Amino acid sequence: MGHPQLDLSSKTAVVIGGTSGIGLTIAKGLAAAGANVVPSGRRLELAKSAAADIESAGGKALGHAVDVTSRESLESLLRATVAKFGSVEILVNSAGRTKRTPTLQVPDSEWNDIMETNLTGTLRACQVFGKHMIEREYGRIINIASLSSFVSLFEVAAYAASKSAVASLTKSLAIEWAKHGVCVNAIAPGVFRTDLNMALLDGTPRGQEFLVRTPMRRFGKLEELVGAAIFLASDSASFVTGHVLAVDGGFLASGMNQ
């Protein structure tokens, strides 16, 4: 039996970007902790498939499409979730995109696309779901930050700028919404192998450098993010807000490793 404060069984969680990678793993983890979960992403069939996986494991879920570049799409996601489950207590913002380009060559369009999804999309979701949470005087928002919220990674300036801004936005919302019972935090994952980045990591100099810089000398496994997400989504974190929790095998603490 788990600790009662970590039990999410009376809660509903919307996971944006919940159809693959980090978001999907967190969605399944929150479901295992008892939450009703709404995995959502741009492709409806992937959202439905994620929801079916959760239901086949004994959870309650609703798959729904969402596009974070559209406020109407986010409002429709909120309405559908409330229609099925009554309310939303937890929001996870995991929709993200990146592209590696030397900064001199980054066109406005690439910069704007990355900002639009990673930063403005996170803001829009926080506004739409935050309003609902503030009305109910309860909420837990978990944004996905990055190592590059704190340190620079080579040739991903747009991504790094967007994720630094996500860490800042997390703190801004935390102090504005604290009096309404809404806690806003972020998780900063270290280096995790996902479908999105494995070509950049496997057997490459970049992958090797990440391993040297990570004291645990390995990449993270996606399920190692679940405990942090459950904690921040739960009543155990009732006095935790404006915090960015690094799950990084020691990367950010690392100066010299030998």
Solvent accessible surface area in square Angstrom, and as a share of the most:
residue,aa,sasa,rsa
1,M,227,1.01
2,G,55,0.53
3,H,104,0.46
4,P,103,0.64
5,Q,90,0.40
6,L,66,0.33
7,D,63,0.33
8,L,0,0.00
9,S,67,0.43
10,S,95,0.61
11,K,20,0.09
12,T,3,0.02
13,A,0,0.00
14,V,0,0.00
15,V,0,0.00
16,I,1,0.01
17,G,17,0.17
18,G,0,0.00
19,T,22,0.13
20,S,68,0.44
21,G,26,0.25
22,I,34,0.17
23,G,1,0.01
24,L,39,0.19
25,T,27,0.16
26,I,1,0.00
27,A,0,0.00
28,K,82,0.35
29,G,7,0.07
30,L,0,0.00
31,A,13,0.10
32,A,94,0.73
33,A,21,0.16
34,G,30,0.29
35,A,3,0.02
36,N,25,0.13
37,V,0,0.00
38,V,0,0.00
39,P,0,0.00
40,S,0,0.00
41,G,7,0.07
42,R,187,0.68
43,R,139,0.51
44,L,79,0.39
45,E,102,0.46
46,L,63,0.32
47,A,0,0.00
48,K,115,0.49
49,S,59,0.38
50,A,4,0.03
51,A,6,0.05
52,A,55,0.43
53,D,65,0.34
54,I,4,0.02
55,E,88,0.39
56,S,100,0.64
57,A,92,0.71
58,G,71,0.69
59,G,20,0.20
60,K,135,0.57
61,A,4,0.03
62,L,42,0.21
63,G,10,0.09
64,H,43,0.19
65,A,36,0.28
66,V,7,0.04
67,D,51,0.26
68,V,11,0.06
69,T,61,0.35
70,S,32,0.21
71,R,92,0.34
72,E,124,0.56
73,S,27,0.18
74,L,0,0.00
75,E,67,0.30
76,S,36,0.23
77,L,0,0.00
78,L,27,0.14
79,R,156,0.57
80,A,28,0.22
81,T,0,0.00
82,V,51,0.30
83,A,91,0.70
84,K,107,0.45
85,F,41,0.17
86,G,51,0.49
87,S,16,0.11
88,V,0,0.00
89,E,12,0.06
90,I,0,0.00
91,L,0,0.00
92,V,0,0.00
93,N,8,0.04
94,S,21,0.13
95,A,27,0.21
96,G,39,0.37
97,R,97,0.35
98,T,52,0.30
99,K,117,0.50
100,R,98,0.36
101,T,18,0.10
102,P,55,0.34
103,T,81,0.47
104,L,176,0.87
105,Q,118,0.52
106,V,28,0.16
107,P,66,0.42
108,D,113,0.59
109,S,72,0.47
110,E,24,0.11
111,W,94,0.33
112,N,84,0.43
113,D,66,0.34
114,I,4,0.02
115,M,31,0.14
116,E,55,0.25
117,T,19,0.11
118,N,2,0.01
119,L,44,0.22
120,T,43,0.25
121,G,1,0.01
122,T,10,0.06
123,L,57,0.28
124,R,34,0.12
125,A,0,0.00
126,C,0,0.00
127,Q,70,0.31
128,V,12,0.07
129,F,0,0.00
130,G,0,0.00
131,K,132,0.56
132,H,23,0.10
133,M,0,0.00
134,I,42,0.21
135,E,117,0.53
136,R,101,0.37
137,E,103,0.46
138,Y,52,0.20
139,G,0,0.00
140,R,8,0.03
141,I,1,0.01
142,I,1,0.00
143,N,0,0.00
144,I,14,0.07
145,A,2,0.01
146,S,8,0.05
147,L,5,0.03
148,S,3,0.02
149,S,17,0.11
150,F,99,0.41
151,V,56,0.32
152,S,103,0.66
153,L,36,0.18
154,F,140,0.58
155,E,47,0.21
156,V,11,0.06
157,A,35,0.27
158,A,4,0.03
159,Y,44,0.17
160,A,13,0.10
161,A,37,0.29
162,S,0,0.00
163,K,14,0.06
164,S,47,0.30
165,A,29,0.22
166,V,2,0.01
167,A,8,0.06
168,S,64,0.42
169,L,29,0.14
170,T,0,0.00
171,K,101,0.43
172,S,48,0.31
173,L,12,0.06
174,A,1,0.00
175,I,141,0.72
176,E,100,0.45
177,W,28,0.10
178,A,54,0.42
179,K,162,0.69
180,H,48,0.22
181,G,32,0.31
182,V,1,0.00
183,C,14,0.08
184,V,0,0.00
185,N,1,0.01
186,A,0,0.00
187,I,0,0.00
188,A,0,0.00
189,P,10,0.07
190,G,11,0.11
191,V,18,0.10
192,F,10,0.04
193,R,105,0.38
194,T,20,0.12
195,D,127,0.66
196,L,132,0.66
197,N,35,0.18
198,M,75,0.34
199,A,92,0.72
200,L,69,0.34
201,L,7,0.04
202,D,69,0.36
203,G,80,0.77
204,T,35,0.20
205,P,119,0.75
206,R,40,0.15
207,G,1,0.01
208,Q,102,0.45
209,E,103,0.46
210,F,24,0.10
211,L,41,0.21
212,V,80,0.46
213,R,93,0.34
214,T,8,0.04
215,P,59,0.37
216,M,121,0.54
217,R,107,0.39
218,R,90,0.33
219,F,35,0.15
220,G,19,0.18
221,K,109,0.46
222,L,37,0.18
223,E,110,0.49
224,E,71,0.32
225,L,0,0.00
226,V,26,0.15
227,G,48,0.47
228,A,16,0.12
229,A,1,0.00
230,I,31,0.16
231,F,67,0.28
232,L,2,0.01
233,A,0,0.00
234,S,0,0.00
235,D,56,0.29
236,S,39,0.25
237,A,0,0.00
238,S,71,0.46
239,F,205,0.85
240,V,42,0.24
241,T,53,0.31
242,G,19,0.18
243,H,89,0.40
244,V,19,0.11
245,L,49,0.24
246,A,40,0.31
247,V,33,0.19
248,D,21,0.11
249,G,22,0.21
250,G,26,0.25
251,F,6,0.02
252,L,61,0.30
253,A,97,0.75
254,S,21,0.14
255,G,75,0.72
256,M,160,0.72
257,N,53,0.27
258,Q,182,0.81
